[in-house]
């Protein structure tokens, strides 16, 4: 028969082992638990020819580690107007600890340009935003799970016409993830003319411009929206489709919308 001290030692070892296993599988602060997070850049289009954005870095804030710099990072000059209607580009792929990812900060350089027809305009970021454009996320990351977070740059709202006829850049960006990425898509006919397509929810509106084939897609939606289509040809009537429900992770296909 085992002695009392031997039984007590066995119980203590079993308790310690159970506690250790529990901490490895349940404790969000455990540094050995990570999620895979991809950050991508996309754009709400505007009626310019090109908008070249000098993206030099990204920082992120987690509850466990505070602010850190994304490394590796695909720095470069991106033409935002090529990243519309569901297109995007990968900025970085990171392993982040399980827990809350609360904020990201997109850092821009000085080589930003706007092209309208044959004219190219250098555009500067205001000095107060050179340290980074801070975006709130509050995304909880579960271990062994993959996430995609889109940084959606609104070109129309971001480019400001100055009194002297030049332009400045006051970036307007929103961030959304897989869990808040409802999509609304379809085709506008006739496709011989582009149309402005708006998803409107109260005072919020999200816009795109239909492609040459009439296709449009608006991402990062969650709620009930009115779809307003404004053709660039003023001889063609506007179209309004009301109360379209778009839920998390859903793609609502409006099929073909014929304008008259």
ZIVEN-V416679 format. One record per residue. N is the residue number from 1. PHI is phi in whole degrees, -180 to 180 (999 if undefined). PSI is psi in radians with two decimals (999 if undefined). Layout:
BEGIN
n=(N,N)
phi=(PHI,PHI)
psi=(PSI,PSI)
END
This chain:
BEGIN
n=(1,2,3,4,5,6,7,8,9,10,11,12,13,14,15,16,17,18,19,20,21,22,23,24,25,26,27,28,29,30,31,32,33,34,35,36,37,38,39,40,41,42,43,44,45,46,47,48,49,50,51,52,53,54,55,56,57,58,59,60,61,62,63,64,65,66,67,68,69,70,71,72,73,74,75,76,77,78,79,80,81,82,83,84,85,86,87,88,89,90,91,92,93,94,95,96,97,98,99,100,101,102,103,104,105,106,107,108,109,110,111,112,113,114,115,116,117,118,119,120,121,122,123,124,125,126,127,128,129,130,131,132,133,134,135,136,137,138,139,140,141,142,143,144,145,146,147,148,149,150,151,152,153,154,155,156,157,158,159,160,161,162,163,164,165,166,167,168,169,170,171,172,173,174,175,176,177,178,179,180,181,182,183,184,185,186,187,188,189,190,191,192,193,194,195,196,197,198,199,200,201,202,203,204,205,206,207,208,209,210,211,212,213,214,215,216,217,218,219,220,221,222,223,224,225,226,227,228,229,230,231,232,233,234,235,236,237,238,239,240,241,242,243,244,245,246,247,248,249,250,251,252,253,254,255,256,257,258,259,260)
phi=(999,-69,-74,-62,-66,-67,-64,-64,-63,-63,-64,-64,-65,-64,-64,-65,-65,-61,-64,-65,-64,-63,-67,-76,-106,-122,-81,-64,-83,-65,-68,-87,-110,-133,-116,-96,-128,-105,-104,-127,-105,-141,-146,-88,-72,-146,-86,-115,-84,-150,-134,-92,-112,-89,-99,-109,-176,-145,-120,-139,-122,-114,-64,-81,-121,74,-80,-139,-102,-68,-152,-78,-142,-88,-68,168,-103,-111,-85,-62,-75,-94,-112,-125,52,92,-85,-153,-139,-80,-90,-166,-127,-126,-99,-119,-67,-57,136,-87,-97,-92,-149,-130,-135,-91,-110,-107,-93,-102,-95,-105,-139,-115,-116,-128,63,-94,-104,-118,-120,-69,-127,-104,-86,-53,-57,-70,-111,-69,-78,133,-98,-83,-125,-85,-121,55,-99,-83,-105,-91,-63,58,-130,-103,-131,-123,-121,-99,-104,-98,-88,-97,-62,-64,-78,-90,-90,-116,-82,-89,-63,-89,89,-87,-130,-128,-118,-118,-59,-116,-132,-122,-119,-145,-121,-53,-72,-121,-106,-75,-128,-126,-139,169,-128,-106,-120,-74,-87,-76,-136,-73,-133,-82,-121,-118,-105,-116,-131,64,-86,-93,-143,-128,-124,-143,-120,-63,-74,-62,-92,91,-72,-142,-150,-117,-110,74,-105,-162,147,-115,-128,-98,-98,-114,-117,-120,-68,-72,-84,-70,-80,-102,-73,-67,-135,-133,-120,-102,56,-99,-85,-126,-104,-50,70,-104,-112,-94,-99,-85,59,-109,-111,-93,-92,-117)
psi=(2.40,2.61,2.84,-0.66,-0.64,-0.72,-0.71,-0.73,-0.71,-0.75,-0.72,-0.72,-0.71,-0.72,-0.74,-0.71,-0.75,-0.73,-0.70,-0.79,-0.67,-0.72,-0.54,-0.44,-0.33,-0.41,1.99,-0.35,-0.08,2.07,-0.18,0.07,2.12,2.70,2.69,2.16,2.15,2.26,2.23,2.60,2.32,3.10,2.49,2.07,2.92,2.89,0.95,2.97,-0.77,2.57,1.82,2.10,2.21,1.72,2.02,-0.31,3.00,2.37,2.66,2.68,2.10,2.68,-0.50,-0.61,-0.09,-2.61,2.34,2.83,2.34,2.19,2.09,2.83,2.38,1.30,2.62,3.13,2.05,2.37,1.79,-0.51,-0.01,-0.08,1.05,2.94,0.85,-0.08,2.60,3.07,2.53,2.17,-0.74,2.75,2.07,2.70,2.02,2.56,2.58,2.43,-2.88,2.23,1.84,-0.63,2.71,2.76,2.00,2.24,2.20,2.62,-2.80,-0.14,1.08,2.37,2.54,2.30,2.16,1.91,-2.20,0.08,2.39,2.27,2.14,2.40,2.34,2.57,2.33,2.49,-0.55,-0.24,0.10,-0.37,-0.13,2.58,1.86,2.29,2.34,2.39,-1.00,0.83,2.12,2.29,2.14,2.52,2.64,0.57,2.52,2.44,2.63,2.28,2.16,2.37,1.86,1.86,2.20,1.74,-0.75,-0.74,-0.31,-0.48,2.18,2.24,2.18,2.87,-0.45,0.14,-0.10,-3.08,2.62,2.89,1.97,1.51,2.35,1.98,2.46,2.69,2.41,2.77,-3.10,-0.69,-0.30,0.42,1.16,2.57,2.54,2.13,2.92,-2.94,2.40,2.21,2.52,2.54,0.12,-0.15,2.43,2.70,2.54,2.27,2.15,2.38,2.04,2.23,1.64,-2.15,-0.12,2.43,2.52,2.31,2.60,3.02,2.25,2.56,-3.14,-0.49,0.10,-0.11,2.52,2.67,2.27,2.21,2.97,0.58,2.62,1.86,-2.75,2.23,2.64,2.29,2.01,2.23,2.15,1.77,2.58,-0.38,1.94,-0.18,-0.17,2.37,2.60,2.87,2.45,2.17,2.14,2.74,1.02,2.05,2.23,2.05,2.95,2.29,0.18,2.51,1.97,2.05,1.98,0.02,-2.25,2.26,1.99,2.12,2.62,999)
END
